[in-house]
Amino acid sequence: MIPIAKPMLGKEEIDAVTEVLNSGMIAQGPKVEEFELAFSEYNDCEYAVAVNSGTAALHIALLAHGIGKGDEVITSPFSFIATANSILYTGAKPVFADIEPDTYNIDPEKILEKITLKTRAIMPVHLYGHPADMKAIMEIADDNKLIVIEDACQSHGAECLGKKVGSFGTGAFSFYPTKNMTTSEGGMLTTNDKEIAEKAKMIRAHGSKVRYLHEMLGFNLRMTDIAAAIGLVQLGKLDGFTSARQKNAKTLSAGLEKVSEVVPPVIKTGCTHVFHQYTIRAEKRDQLAAFLKERDIGTGIHYPIPIHKQPLYRELGYRDSLQVSEKAAEDVLSLPVHPMLSRTDLQEIIETTKEFYAKD
Ligand SMILES: *Cc1c(COP(=O)(O)O)cnc(C)c1O
């Protein structure tokens, strides 16, 4: 079986965890601080705040910016549900702007149409590891005095115009096992704003800076030193993982280039793509996925139902018609691109895809 994702954990991670376990300091401690420092440096940000999931990073980012009831946040409907749900948690309203058909990222033109007097923030998602159009989004944000919270949960290390994603506005990263780097469960908020970093740290720990003095309502969203120890090792390997993903993507695109039923992913000028997913548009998508599965090749659909069409959002009264997202949900298929793939695996993915379209 060629799986769609595979975490790359080795002896270094095991040793790092063992060291933490032996230290007896297993909750948030010095490793978390070390990981935050290393991640902020890697991401060219002043501050990084570690939390226990990417969802928590998004949630805390919104809260730290004071977003809540009565506010609207414009985001992409074509993402994992956590993106929009983090907005719901705060009492604010997610407002969906449709995506670009080639990058699958939020379309700046569509953002403009959704701005109202209640809009406080834009939450772009750098989907599949390809940066959203941050030049246009930052301009819109500046012109309309809006906060930008980047969902960078799939795009560790990706760059837009020479800048790391998550360093334009307030960034949120996930370290779930299928992501480009992992801590098991885990997440990170990145910012250049000292006040936001301090608030996020308080919200992470029951609204307290000083033990047992609680200045605001917070949560327990802390990362453990066990997770941070894994994260430190993984961060050191991240650039190597990314190059392997990019190389695999290149091989796949070269192999699929002549298959007229398939549209390979694009890389826009000024962007680096870190290929969290290698996602094609494919004719007869479901049949292709079934054929690949029969041949022991795992695939994924990211995502089969746009967020505004999810039962939860229907229930909340959402009746948007967002054609580009809805069409993408019918067409997209992610093929394996992770660093563990061999040359033979890649050839097999390409040849099996070709065989599927050649047979009828
Ligand atoms: C994974 C992911 C999240 C949530 O991260 P968790 O660590 O699973 O909470 C949010 N947004 C996007 C786009 C993701 O891919």
The ligand as a Tripos MOL2 file, in Angstrom:
@<TRIPOS>MOLECULE
LIG
   15    15     1     0     0
SMALL
NO_CHARGES

@<TRIPOS>ATOM
      1 C1         -5.1090   20.5760   10.0890 C.3       1 LIG1
      2 C2         -5.7610   21.8590    9.8140 C.ar      1 LIG1
      3 C3         -6.3100   22.6290   10.8360 C.ar      1 LIG1
      4 C4         -6.4520   22.1550   12.2620 C.3       1 LIG1
      5 O1         -5.2870   21.7060   12.8460 O.3       1 LIG1
      6 P1         -5.3980   20.6460   14.0550 P.3       1 LIG1
      7 O2         -3.9950   20.5760   14.5580 O.co2     1 LIG1
      8 O3         -5.8770   19.3670   13.4780 O.co2     1 LIG1
      9 O4         -6.3290   21.2120   15.0480 O.co2     1 LIG1
     10 C5         -6.8410   23.8680   10.5080 C.ar      1 LIG1
     11 N1         -6.8460   24.3210    9.2520 N.ar      1 LIG1
     12 C6         -6.3340   23.5960    8.2320 C.ar      1 LIG1
     13 C7         -6.3750   24.1630    6.8630 C.3       1 LIG1
     14 C8         -5.7970   22.3370    8.4820 C.ar      1 LIG1
     15 O5         -5.3240   21.6230    7.4620 O.3       1 LIG1
@<TRIPOS>BOND
     1     1     2 1
     2     2     3 ar
     3     2    14 ar
     4     3     4 1
     5     3    10 ar
     6     4     5 1
     7     5     6 1
     8     6     7 2
     9     6     8 1
    10     6     9 1
    11    10    11 ar
    12    11    12 ar
    13    12    13 1
    14    12    14 ar
    15    14    15 1
@<TRIPOS>SUBSTRUCTURE
     1 LIG1         1 GROUP 0 **** ****
